[in-house]
Amino acid sequence: MYLKHKILASVLFVLLSACSYMFGVKIEEQFASNIFSLIGILLGFTITAAVAMKGSVFFLGQSKKVDKQASGIHMTNAQRLCEYLDISAIADLALITLLCIVALVRTDSRIAIRIFDCLIVGLLGEVLLLSSFVLRLVAKYMRS
C-alpha cells in the first residue's frame, strides 16, 4: 500500500474507534445485520473484480506498466491493484469475524462490549476506505 494510504487508514481507524468510545456508540442487532449485508456485498465485489480482471486485456496491460509511485521496490500496476484487493478482502473478513465473535460471545461486561463496538466502528471505516482506494486505483489505471 502507498504510505499515504497506510497513514490515512491508521488515523481513520484510531479516530473512529476513539470517537465511538467517547460518544458511547452501541452497535444494535439490526445495524450489525446491515453491516453483514454491506460487507457481504463488498466482499463479493472484491472477489468478482479479482476474477474478472485475471484474464482481461486491462489487467494484462497493467502488468506491463511499472507503478511510478512505488518506493524502493519494483511493482507493476497490476501487482499494486492485487495488493489493494487482498488488503480489502482481509479487512472485510476481519470485520465479519469480529461481528461473529460479538454475536456469539455473551458477556455482561459493559467495557468489553464497548471495546468491541468501537473496534467494529473503526473497522467499518477501514473497509469503506479500502474499498474506495480500490475503486480509485481502477479508475486511475483505466485512464492511463
DSSP file (Angstrom, degrees, kcal/mol; ACC not computed):
  #  RESIDUE AA STRUCTURE BP1 BP2  ACC     N-H-->O    O-->H-N    N-H-->O    O-->H-N    TCO  KAPPA ALPHA  PHI   PSI    X-CA   Y-CA   Z-CA
    1    1 A M              0   0    0      0, 0.0     2,-0.1     0, 0.0     5,-0.0   0.000 360.0 360.0 360.0 148.8    0.0    0.0    0.0
    2    2 A Y     >  -     0   0    0      1,-0.1     4,-2.1    68,-0.1     3,-0.4  -0.401 360.0-121.3 -64.7 146.9    1.1    3.5   -0.6
    3    3 A L  H  > S+     0   0    0      1,-0.2     4,-2.6     2,-0.2     5,-0.2   0.889 112.1  54.5 -58.2 -42.1    2.4    5.2    2.6
    4    4 A K  H  > S+     0   0    0      1,-0.2     4,-2.2     2,-0.2    -1,-0.2   0.857 108.9  48.9 -63.6 -33.3   -0.1    8.0    2.4
    5    5 A H  H  > S+     0   0    0     -3,-0.4     4,-2.6     2,-0.2    -1,-0.2   0.869 109.7  51.6 -73.2 -36.3   -2.9    5.4    2.3
    6    6 A K  H  X S+     0   0    0     -4,-2.1     4,-2.4     2,-0.2    -2,-0.2   0.927 112.7  45.6 -62.9 -44.4   -1.4    3.5    5.3
    7    7 A I  H  X S+     0   0    0     -4,-2.6     4,-2.7     2,-0.2     5,-0.2   0.937 114.0  48.3 -64.9 -46.7   -1.3    6.7    7.3
    8    8 A L  H  X S+     0   0    0     -4,-2.2     4,-2.4    -5,-0.2    -2,-0.2   0.909 112.9  48.1 -60.6 -43.4   -4.8    7.7    6.3
    9    9 A A  H  X S+     0   0    0     -4,-2.6     4,-2.3     2,-0.2    -1,-0.2   0.908 113.2  47.7 -64.8 -42.1   -6.2    4.2    7.2
   10   10 A S  H  X S+     0   0    0     -4,-2.4     4,-2.4     2,-0.2     5,-0.2   0.925 113.4  46.8 -64.7 -45.3   -4.4    4.1   10.5
   11   11 A V  H  X S+     0   0    0     -4,-2.7     4,-2.8     1,-0.2     5,-0.2   0.911 112.6  50.6 -64.0 -42.3   -5.6    7.6   11.5
   12   12 A L  H  X S+     0   0    0     -4,-2.4     4,-2.9    -5,-0.2     5,-0.3   0.919 110.7  48.9 -62.2 -44.2   -9.1    6.9   10.4
   13   13 A F  H  X S+     0   0    0     -4,-2.3     4,-2.5     2,-0.2     5,-0.2   0.947 115.4  43.0 -61.2 -49.3   -9.3    3.6   12.4
   14   14 A V  H  X S+     0   0    0     -4,-2.4     4,-2.7     2,-0.2     5,-0.2   0.922 116.4  48.2 -63.6 -44.4   -7.9    5.3   15.6
   15   15 A L  H  X S+     0   0    0     -4,-2.8     4,-2.7    -5,-0.2     5,-0.2   0.933 114.3  44.5 -63.8 -47.7  -10.1    8.4   15.2
   16   16 A L  H  X S+     0   0    0     -4,-2.9     4,-2.4    -5,-0.2    -1,-0.2   0.914 115.4  48.2 -64.2 -42.3  -13.3    6.4   14.6
   17   17 A S  H  X S+     0   0    0     -4,-2.5     4,-1.8    -5,-0.3    -2,-0.2   0.927 114.5  45.5 -63.9 -44.8  -12.6    4.0   17.4
   18   18 A A  H  X S+     0   0    0     -4,-2.7     4,-2.8    -5,-0.2    -2,-0.2   0.919 114.2  48.0 -65.7 -44.2  -11.8    6.8   19.9
   19   19 A C  H  X S+     0   0    0     -4,-2.7     4,-2.5    -5,-0.2    -1,-0.2   0.909 111.1  50.2 -64.7 -41.2  -14.8    8.9   18.9
   20   20 A S  H  <>S+     0   0    0     -4,-2.4     5,-2.7    -5,-0.2     4,-0.3   0.851 112.9  47.6 -67.4 -31.4  -17.2    5.9   19.1
   21   21 A Y  H ><5S+     0   0    0     -4,-1.8     3,-0.8     3,-0.2    -2,-0.2   0.923 112.7  48.2 -71.1 -44.6  -15.8    5.1   22.6
   22   22 A M  H 3<5S+     0   0    0     -4,-2.8    -2,-0.2     1,-0.2    -3,-0.2   0.885 117.1  41.6 -62.9 -39.4  -16.1    8.7   23.7
   23   23 A F  T 3<5S-     0   0    0     -4,-2.5    -1,-0.2    -5,-0.2    -2,-0.2   0.410 110.5-120.4 -92.2   2.6  -19.7    9.1   22.5
   24   24 A G  T < 5 -     0   0    0     -3,-0.8    -3,-0.2    -4,-0.3     2,-0.1   0.882  36.8-168.2  65.1  40.7  -20.7    5.6   23.7
   25   25 A V      < -     0   0    0     -5,-2.7     2,-0.5    -6,-0.2    -1,-0.2  -0.404   1.3-160.9 -63.6 132.8  -21.7    4.2   20.3
   26   26 A K        -     0   0    0     -2,-0.1     2,-0.8    91,-0.1    88,-0.1  -0.976  13.4-137.6-120.9 127.9  -23.6    1.0   20.6
   27   27 A I        -     0   0    0     -2,-0.5     2,-0.1     4,-0.1    90,-0.0  -0.744  24.1-154.1 -84.8 110.6  -24.0   -1.5   17.8
   28   28 A E     >  -     0   0    0     -2,-0.8     4,-2.4     1,-0.1     5,-0.2  -0.394  26.5-108.3 -80.5 162.7  -27.6   -2.7   17.8
   29   29 A E  H  > S+     0   0    0      1,-0.2     4,-2.0     2,-0.2     5,-0.1   0.881 118.4  50.4 -60.4 -41.4  -28.5   -6.1   16.3
   30   30 A Q  H  > S+     0   0    0      2,-0.2     4,-2.0     1,-0.2    -1,-0.2   0.903 111.0  48.5 -65.3 -41.2  -30.3   -4.6   13.3
   31   31 A F  H  > S+     0   0    0      2,-0.2     4,-2.3     1,-0.2    -2,-0.2   0.900 109.8  52.5 -65.7 -39.9  -27.3   -2.4   12.5
   32   32 A A  H  X S+     0   0    0     -4,-2.4     4,-2.4     1,-0.2    -1,-0.2   0.892 108.1  51.8 -61.5 -39.1  -24.9   -5.4   12.8
   33   33 A S  H  X S+     0   0    0     -4,-2.0     4,-2.0     2,-0.2    -1,-0.2   0.901 109.2  49.5 -63.2 -41.2  -27.2   -7.2   10.3
   34   34 A N  H  X S+     0   0    0     -4,-2.0     4,-2.5     2,-0.2    -2,-0.2   0.879 109.1  52.3 -65.3 -37.6  -26.9   -4.3    7.9
   35   35 A I  H  X S+     0   0    0     -4,-2.3     4,-3.0     2,-0.2     5,-0.3   0.920 106.8  53.4 -63.9 -42.9  -23.1   -4.3    8.3
   36   36 A F  H  X S+     0   0    0     -4,-2.4     4,-2.4     1,-0.2    -2,-0.2   0.930 110.8  47.0 -55.1 -46.2  -23.1   -8.0    7.5
   37   37 A S  H  X S+     0   0    0     -4,-2.0     4,-2.2     2,-0.2    -2,-0.2   0.934 113.5  47.5 -62.5 -47.0  -25.1   -7.3    4.3
   38   38 A L  H  X S+     0   0    0     -4,-2.5     4,-2.6     1,-0.2    -2,-0.2   0.927 113.8  46.5 -60.9 -46.4  -22.8   -4.4    3.3
   39   39 A I  H  X S+     0   0    0     -4,-3.0     4,-3.0     1,-0.2     5,-0.2   0.874 109.6  55.1 -67.1 -35.8  -19.6   -6.3    3.9
   40   40 A G  H  X S+     0   0    0     -4,-2.4     4,-2.3    -5,-0.3    -1,-0.2   0.916 110.1  46.4 -60.2 -42.6  -21.0   -9.3    2.0
   41   41 A I  H  X S+     0   0    0     -4,-2.2     4,-2.4     2,-0.2    -2,-0.2   0.923 114.0  47.4 -65.4 -44.8  -21.7   -7.1   -1.0
   42   42 A L  H  X S+     0   0    0     -4,-2.6     4,-2.5     2,-0.2    -2,-0.2   0.900 112.7  48.8 -64.3 -40.5  -18.2   -5.5   -0.8
   43   43 A L  H  X S+     0   0    0     -4,-3.0     4,-2.5     2,-0.2     5,-0.2   0.902 111.0  50.9 -66.2 -39.7  -16.5   -8.9   -0.4
   44   44 A G  H  X S+     0   0    0     -4,-2.3     4,-2.6    -5,-0.2    -2,-0.2   0.905 110.5  49.4 -61.8 -41.4  -18.5  -10.2   -3.4
   45   45 A F  H  X S+     0   0    0     -4,-2.4     4,-2.9     2,-0.2    -2,-0.2   0.922 110.6  50.5 -62.3 -44.4  -17.4   -7.2   -5.4
   46   46 A T  H  X S+     0   0    0     -4,-2.5     4,-2.2     2,-0.2    -2,-0.2   0.927 113.7  43.8 -61.5 -46.3  -13.8   -7.7   -4.4
   47   47 A I  H  X S+     0   0    0     -4,-2.5     4,-2.4     2,-0.2     5,-0.2   0.923 115.2  48.8 -66.2 -43.7  -13.8  -11.4   -5.4
   48   48 A T  H  X S+     0   0    0     -4,-2.6     4,-2.9    -5,-0.2     5,-0.2   0.911 111.1  50.3 -62.3 -42.8  -15.7  -10.7   -8.7
   49   49 A A  H  X S+     0   0    0     -4,-2.9     4,-2.1    -5,-0.2    -1,-0.2   0.917 111.0  48.8 -61.9 -43.3  -13.3   -7.9   -9.5
   50   50 A A  H  X S+     0   0    0     -4,-2.2     4,-1.1    -5,-0.2    -2,-0.2   0.921 115.4  43.6 -63.9 -43.8  -10.2  -10.1   -8.9
   51   51 A V  H  X S+     0   0    0     -4,-2.4     4,-0.6     1,-0.2     3,-0.3   0.915 114.1  50.0 -68.3 -42.7  -11.7  -12.9  -11.0
   52   52 A A  H  < S+     0   0    0     -4,-2.9     3,-0.3     1,-0.2     4,-0.2   0.855 112.2  47.4 -65.5 -35.1  -12.9  -10.7  -13.9
   53   53 A M  H >< S+     0   0    0     -4,-2.1     3,-1.1    -5,-0.2     6,-0.3   0.739  89.4  86.2 -78.9 -21.6   -9.5   -8.9  -14.1
   54   54 A K  H 3< S+     0   0    0     -4,-1.1    -1,-0.2    -3,-0.3    -2,-0.2   0.870 107.0  17.9 -49.8 -48.2   -7.5  -12.1  -14.2
   55   55 A G  T 3< S+     0   0    0     -4,-0.6    -1,-0.3    -3,-0.3    -2,-0.1   0.273  98.6 122.3-109.0  12.3   -7.7  -12.7  -17.9
   56   56 A S    <>  -     0   0    0     -3,-1.1     4,-2.0    -4,-0.2     5,-0.2  -0.357  68.0-127.1 -79.1 156.4   -8.7   -9.3  -19.0
   57   57 A V  H  > S+     0   0    0      1,-0.2     4,-2.4     2,-0.2     5,-0.2   0.869 111.4  58.4 -63.8 -38.1   -6.9   -7.1  -21.5
   58   58 A F  H  > S+     0   0    0      1,-0.2     4,-2.1     2,-0.2    -1,-0.2   0.934 107.6  45.2 -57.1 -48.6   -6.9   -4.3  -19.0
   59   59 A F  H  > S+     0   0    0     -6,-0.3     4,-1.6     1,-0.2    -1,-0.2   0.896 111.8  51.5 -66.5 -40.8   -5.1   -6.4  -16.4
   60   60 A L  H  < S+     0   0    0     -4,-2.0     4,-0.4     1,-0.2    -1,-0.2   0.896 110.4  49.7 -63.0 -39.5   -2.5   -7.7  -18.9
   61   61 A G  H >< S+     0   0    0     -4,-2.4     3,-1.0     1,-0.2     4,-0.5   0.890 110.6  49.8 -64.8 -39.5   -1.8   -4.1  -20.0
   62   62 A Q  H >< S+     0   0    0     -4,-2.1    16,-1.3     1,-0.2    15,-0.9   0.747  99.6  65.5 -72.6 -23.0   -1.4   -3.0  -16.3
   63   63 A S  T 3< S+     0   0    0     -4,-1.6    -1,-0.2     1,-0.2    -2,-0.2   0.628 103.1  48.7 -73.9 -10.6    1.0   -5.9  -15.7
   64   64 A K  T <  S+     0   0    0     -3,-1.0     2,-0.5    -4,-0.4    -1,-0.2   0.559  95.5  85.1-100.9 -11.6    3.5   -4.3  -18.1
   65   65 A K  S <  S-     0   0    0     -3,-0.5    12,-2.4    -4,-0.5     2,-0.3  -0.791  75.5-133.3 -96.4 130.9    3.3   -0.8  -16.6
   66   66 A V  B     -A   76   0A   0     -2,-0.5     2,-0.6    10,-0.2    10,-0.3  -0.630  21.7-116.7 -82.8 136.1    5.5    0.0  -13.7
   67   67 A D    >   -     0   0    0      8,-3.1     3,-0.9    -2,-0.3     8,-0.3  -0.621  23.3-161.2 -72.2 114.8    4.0    1.8  -10.7
   68   68 A K  T 3  S+     0   0    0     -2,-0.6    -1,-0.2     1,-0.2     8,-0.0   0.710  85.7  56.6 -73.8 -20.2    5.8    5.1  -10.6
   69   69 A Q  T 3  S+     0   0    0      2,-0.1    -1,-0.2    -3,-0.0     2,-0.2   0.521  76.9 114.5 -90.0  -5.5    4.8    5.8   -7.0
   70   70 A A    <   -     0   0    0     -3,-0.9     2,-0.7     5,-0.2     5,-0.1  -0.475  59.6-144.5 -67.9 130.7    6.3    2.6   -5.6
   71   71 A S        -     0   0    0     -2,-0.2     3,-0.1     1,-0.1    -1,-0.1  -0.867  68.1 -15.9-105.7 118.2    9.1    3.4   -3.3
   72   72 A G  S    S+     0   0    0     -2,-0.7     2,-0.3     1,-0.1    -1,-0.1   0.230 118.0  76.0  84.2 -14.6   12.1    1.2   -3.2
   73   73 A I  S    S-     0   0    0      2,-0.0     2,-0.7     0, 0.0    -1,-0.1  -0.937  80.0-116.4-129.9 153.4   10.6   -1.9   -4.9
   74   74 A H        +     0   0    0     -2,-0.3     2,-0.4    -3,-0.1    -3,-0.1  -0.790  47.2 160.9 -87.2 116.2    9.7   -2.8   -8.5
   75   75 A M        -     0   0    0     -2,-0.7    -8,-3.1    -8,-0.3    -5,-0.2  -0.999  29.5-140.3-140.4 135.0    6.0   -3.2   -8.7
   76   76 A T  B  >  -A   66   0A   0     -2,-0.4     4,-2.2   -10,-0.3   -10,-0.2  -0.443  31.1-108.8 -86.5 166.7    3.6   -3.1  -11.6
   77   77 A N  H  > S+     0   0    0    -12,-2.4     4,-2.5   -15,-0.9   -14,-0.2   0.879 120.6  53.8 -61.5 -37.5    0.2   -1.5  -11.6
   78   78 A A  H  > S+     0   0    0    -16,-1.3     4,-2.4   -13,-0.3    -1,-0.2   0.904 108.3  48.9 -65.0 -40.9   -1.4   -5.0  -11.7
   79   79 A Q  H  > S+     0   0    0    -17,-0.2     4,-2.1     2,-0.2    -1,-0.2   0.897 111.3  50.3 -64.7 -39.7    0.6   -6.1   -8.6
   80   80 A R  H  X S+     0   0    0     -4,-2.2     4,-2.2     2,-0.2    -2,-0.2   0.926 110.8  48.8 -63.6 -44.9   -0.4   -2.9   -6.8
   81   81 A L  H  X S+     0   0    0     -4,-2.5     4,-2.4     1,-0.2    -2,-0.2   0.907 110.8  50.4 -62.7 -42.3   -4.1   -3.4   -7.6
   82   82 A C  H  X S+     0   0    0     -4,-2.4     4,-2.5     1,-0.2    -1,-0.2   0.883 107.9  54.4 -62.2 -38.4   -3.9   -7.0   -6.4
   83   83 A E  H  X S+     0   0    0     -4,-2.1     4,-2.4     2,-0.2    -2,-0.2   0.928 109.8  46.0 -61.2 -45.5   -2.3   -5.9   -3.2
   84   84 A Y  H  X S+     0   0    0     -4,-2.2     4,-2.5     2,-0.2    -2,-0.2   0.893 111.7  51.4 -65.9 -40.0   -5.2   -3.5   -2.5
   85   85 A L  H  X S+     0   0    0     -4,-2.4     4,-2.3     2,-0.2    -2,-0.2   0.907 110.9  49.4 -62.9 -40.9   -7.7   -6.2   -3.4
   86   86 A D  H  X S+     0   0    0     -4,-2.5     4,-2.4     2,-0.2    -2,-0.2   0.940 112.7  45.8 -61.5 -48.3   -6.0   -8.5   -0.9
   87   87 A I  H  X S+     0   0    0     -4,-2.4     4,-2.3     1,-0.2    -2,-0.2   0.892 112.3  51.7 -64.6 -39.7   -6.0   -6.0    1.9
   88   88 A S  H  X S+     0   0    0     -4,-2.5     4,-2.2     2,-0.2    -1,-0.2   0.915 110.7  47.7 -62.9 -43.7   -9.6   -5.0    1.2
   89   89 A A  H  X S+     0   0    0     -4,-2.3     4,-2.5     2,-0.2    -2,-0.2   0.892 111.0  51.5 -64.8 -39.9  -10.7   -8.7    1.4
   90   90 A I  H  X S+     0   0    0     -4,-2.4     4,-2.4     2,-0.2    -2,-0.2   0.911 110.3  48.5 -63.7 -42.5   -8.7   -9.2    4.6
   91   91 A A  H  X S+     0   0    0     -4,-2.3     4,-2.2     2,-0.2    -2,-0.2   0.899 110.7  51.5 -64.5 -40.5  -10.4   -6.2    6.2
   92   92 A D  H  X S+     0   0    0     -4,-2.2     4,-2.2     1,-0.2    -2,-0.2   0.940 112.6  45.1 -59.6 -47.6  -13.8   -7.4    5.1
   93   93 A L  H  X S+     0   0    0     -4,-2.5     4,-2.5     1,-0.2    -2,-0.2   0.859 110.3  54.5 -66.9 -35.5  -13.1  -10.8    6.6
   94   94 A A  H  X S+     0   0    0     -4,-2.4     4,-2.5     2,-0.2    -1,-0.2   0.908 109.8  47.3 -64.0 -41.3  -11.8   -9.3    9.8
   95   95 A L  H  X S+     0   0    0     -4,-2.2     4,-2.4     2,-0.2    -2,-0.2   0.916 112.3  48.9 -67.1 -42.9  -14.9   -7.2   10.2
   96   96 A I  H  X S+     0   0    0     -4,-2.2     4,-2.2     2,-0.2    -2,-0.2   0.915 112.4  49.5 -61.6 -42.7  -17.2  -10.3    9.6
   97   97 A T  H  X S+     0   0    0     -4,-2.5     4,-2.5     2,-0.2    -2,-0.2   0.920 110.7  49.2 -62.4 -44.6  -15.1  -12.3   12.1
   98   98 A L  H  X S+     0   0    0     -4,-2.5     4,-2.4     1,-0.2    -1,-0.2   0.903 110.8  50.2 -63.1 -41.2  -15.4   -9.6   14.7
   99   99 A L  H  X S+     0   0    0     -4,-2.4     4,-2.2     2,-0.2    -1,-0.2   0.895 110.9  49.7 -63.4 -39.6  -19.1   -9.3   14.2
  100  100 A C  H  X S+     0   0    0     -4,-2.2     4,-2.3     2,-0.2     5,-0.2   0.912 110.0  50.4 -64.8 -42.6  -19.4  -13.1   14.6
  101  101 A I  H  X S+     0   0    0     -4,-2.5     4,-2.8     1,-0.2    -2,-0.2   0.932 111.5  48.0 -61.2 -45.4  -17.4  -13.1   17.8
  102  102 A V  H  < S+     0   0    0     -4,-2.4    -1,-0.2     1,-0.2    -2,-0.2   0.893 113.1  48.5 -63.0 -39.7  -19.6  -10.3   19.3
  103  103 A A  H  < S+     0   0    0     -4,-2.2    -1,-0.2    -5,-0.2    -2,-0.2   0.856 117.7  40.8 -69.2 -34.4  -22.7  -12.2   18.3
  104  104 A L  H  < S+     0   0    0     -4,-2.3     2,-0.8    -5,-0.1    -2,-0.2   0.833 100.8  75.4 -84.2 -33.6  -21.5  -15.5   19.8
  105  105 A V     <  -     0   0    0     -4,-2.8     2,-0.7    -5,-0.2    -1,-0.1  -0.706  64.1-164.1 -87.7 114.6  -19.9  -14.2   23.0
  106  106 A R        +     0   0    0     -2,-0.8     2,-0.4     2,-0.0    -3,-0.1  -0.876  21.2 166.5 -97.2 114.6  -22.5  -13.3   25.5
  107  107 A T        -     0   0    0     -2,-0.7     6,-0.0     2,-0.1    -2,-0.0  -0.958  40.0-152.4-131.7 148.1  -20.8  -11.2   28.2
  108  108 A D        +     0   0    0     -2,-0.4     2,-0.8     4,-0.0     3,-0.1   0.451  66.6 112.0 -92.7  -2.6  -22.1   -9.0   31.0
  109  109 A S     >  -     0   0    0      1,-0.2     4,-1.9     2,-0.1     5,-0.2  -0.614  50.1-167.1 -77.4 111.1  -19.0   -6.8   30.8
  110  110 A R  H  > S+     0   0    0     -2,-0.8     4,-2.5     1,-0.2    -1,-0.2   0.854  87.8  56.5 -65.7 -33.9  -20.1   -3.4   29.5
  111  111 A I  H  > S+     0   0    0      2,-0.2     4,-2.6     1,-0.2    -1,-0.2   0.934 106.8  48.2 -63.8 -45.7  -16.4   -2.5   28.9
  112  112 A A  H  > S+     0   0    0      1,-0.2     4,-2.6     2,-0.2    -1,-0.2   0.918 112.5  48.8 -61.8 -43.1  -15.8   -5.5   26.7
  113  113 A I  H  X S+     0   0    0     -4,-1.9     4,-2.6     1,-0.2    -1,-0.2   0.915 111.7  49.3 -63.3 -42.8  -19.0   -4.7   24.7
  114  114 A R  H  X S+     0   0    0     -4,-2.5     4,-2.4     2,-0.2    -2,-0.2   0.910 111.2  49.6 -62.3 -41.8  -18.0   -1.0   24.3
  115  115 A I  H  X S+     0   0    0     -4,-2.6     4,-2.3     2,-0.2    -2,-0.2   0.929 112.0  47.7 -64.0 -44.6  -14.5   -2.0   23.1
  116  116 A F  H  X S+     0   0    0     -4,-2.6     4,-2.4     1,-0.2    -2,-0.2   0.916 111.5  51.1 -61.6 -42.7  -15.9   -4.5   20.6
  117  117 A D  H  X S+     0   0    0     -4,-2.6     4,-2.3     1,-0.2    -1,-0.2   0.903 110.3  49.2 -61.6 -40.6  -18.4   -1.8   19.4
  118  118 A C  H  X S+     0   0    0     -4,-2.4     4,-2.4     1,-0.2    -1,-0.2   0.896 110.9  49.8 -65.9 -40.1  -15.5    0.7   19.0
  119  119 A L  H  X S+     0   0    0     -4,-2.3     4,-2.8     2,-0.2     5,-0.2   0.888 109.7  51.8 -65.0 -38.4  -13.5   -1.8   17.0
  120  120 A I  H  X S+     0   0    0     -4,-2.4     4,-2.6     2,-0.2    -2,-0.2   0.933 110.8  47.1 -63.7 -45.5  -16.4   -2.6   14.8
  121  121 A V  H  X S+     0   0    0     -4,-2.3     4,-2.0     2,-0.2    -2,-0.2   0.926 114.1  48.1 -62.2 -44.0  -16.9    1.1   14.0
  122  122 A G  H  X S+     0   0    0     -4,-2.4     4,-1.9     1,-0.2    -2,-0.2   0.916 113.8  46.2 -62.0 -44.4  -13.2    1.6   13.3
  123  123 A L  H  X S+     0   0    0     -4,-2.8     4,-2.9     2,-0.2    -1,-0.2   0.862 108.1  56.7 -68.1 -35.3  -13.1   -1.5   11.1
  124  124 A L  H  X S+     0   0    0     -4,-2.6     4,-2.2     1,-0.2    -1,-0.2   0.924 108.0  48.1 -61.4 -42.7  -16.2   -0.4    9.2
  125  125 A G  H  X S+     0   0    0     -4,-2.0     4,-2.3     1,-0.2    -1,-0.2   0.900 111.6  51.0 -61.6 -40.8  -14.5    2.9    8.4
  126  126 A E  H  X S+     0   0    0     -4,-1.9     4,-3.1     2,-0.2     5,-0.2   0.929 108.9  50.4 -61.3 -46.6  -11.4    0.9    7.3
  127  127 A V  H  X S+     0   0    0     -4,-2.9     4,-2.3     1,-0.2    -2,-0.2   0.922 112.6  45.9 -60.4 -45.6  -13.4   -1.3    5.0
  128  128 A L  H  X S+     0   0    0     -4,-2.2     4,-1.8    -5,-0.2    -1,-0.2   0.898 114.0  49.0 -66.0 -39.2  -15.2    1.6    3.3
  129  129 A L  H  X S+     0   0    0     -4,-2.3     4,-2.1     2,-0.2    -2,-0.2   0.928 111.4  48.9 -65.2 -45.1  -11.9    3.5    2.9
  130  130 A L  H  X S+     0   0    0     -4,-3.1     4,-2.2     1,-0.2    -2,-0.2   0.886 109.2  52.9 -63.6 -38.2  -10.1    0.5    1.4
  131  131 A S  H  X S+     0   0    0     -4,-2.3     4,-2.2    -5,-0.2    -1,-0.2   0.896 108.8  49.8 -63.5 -38.4  -13.0   -0.1   -1.0
  132  132 A S  H  X S+     0   0    0     -4,-1.8     4,-2.4     2,-0.2    -2,-0.2   0.877 108.2  53.9 -68.2 -35.2  -12.7    3.5   -2.1
  133  133 A F  H  X S+     0   0    0     -4,-2.1     4,-2.5     2,-0.2    -2,-0.2   0.920 108.4  49.6 -61.7 -43.6   -8.9    3.1   -2.6
  134  134 A V  H  X S+     0   0    0     -4,-2.2     4,-2.4     1,-0.2    -2,-0.2   0.934 111.9  47.7 -62.0 -46.3   -9.5    0.0   -4.8
  135  135 A L  H  X S+     0   0    0     -4,-2.2     4,-2.4     1,-0.2    -1,-0.2   0.897 111.3  50.9 -63.1 -39.6  -12.1    1.9   -6.9
  136  136 A R  H  X S+     0   0    0     -4,-2.4     4,-2.8     2,-0.2    -1,-0.2   0.904 110.2  49.7 -64.2 -40.7   -9.7    4.9   -7.2
  137  137 A L  H  X S+     0   0    0     -4,-2.5     4,-2.8     2,-0.2     5,-0.2   0.925 110.8  49.1 -64.2 -43.6   -6.9    2.7   -8.4
  138  138 A V  H  X S+     0   0    0     -4,-2.4     4,-2.1     1,-0.2    -2,-0.2   0.940 114.0  46.2 -60.8 -45.9   -9.0    1.0  -11.0
  139  139 A A  H  X S+     0   0    0     -4,-2.4     4,-1.3     1,-0.2    -2,-0.2   0.914 113.2  49.7 -62.2 -42.6  -10.2    4.4  -12.3
  140  140 A K  H  X S+     0   0    0     -4,-2.8     4,-0.9     1,-0.2     3,-0.3   0.917 112.9  45.8 -62.4 -44.6   -6.6    5.8  -12.3
  141  141 A Y  H  < S+     0   0    0     -4,-2.8    -1,-0.2     1,-0.2    -2,-0.2   0.813 107.6  57.4 -71.8 -29.5   -5.3    2.8  -14.2
  142  142 A M  H  < S+     0   0    0     -4,-2.1    -1,-0.2    -5,-0.2    -2,-0.2   0.806 105.9  50.9 -70.4 -27.4   -8.1    2.9  -16.7
  143  143 A R  H  <        0   0    0     -4,-1.3    -1,-0.2    -3,-0.3    -2,-0.2   0.751 360.0 360.0 -78.1 -23.9   -7.2    6.4  -17.6
  144  144 A S     <        0   0    0     -4,-0.9    -1,-0.2    -5,-0.1    -2,-0.2   0.484 360.0 360.0 -85.8 360.0   -3.5    5.6  -18.1
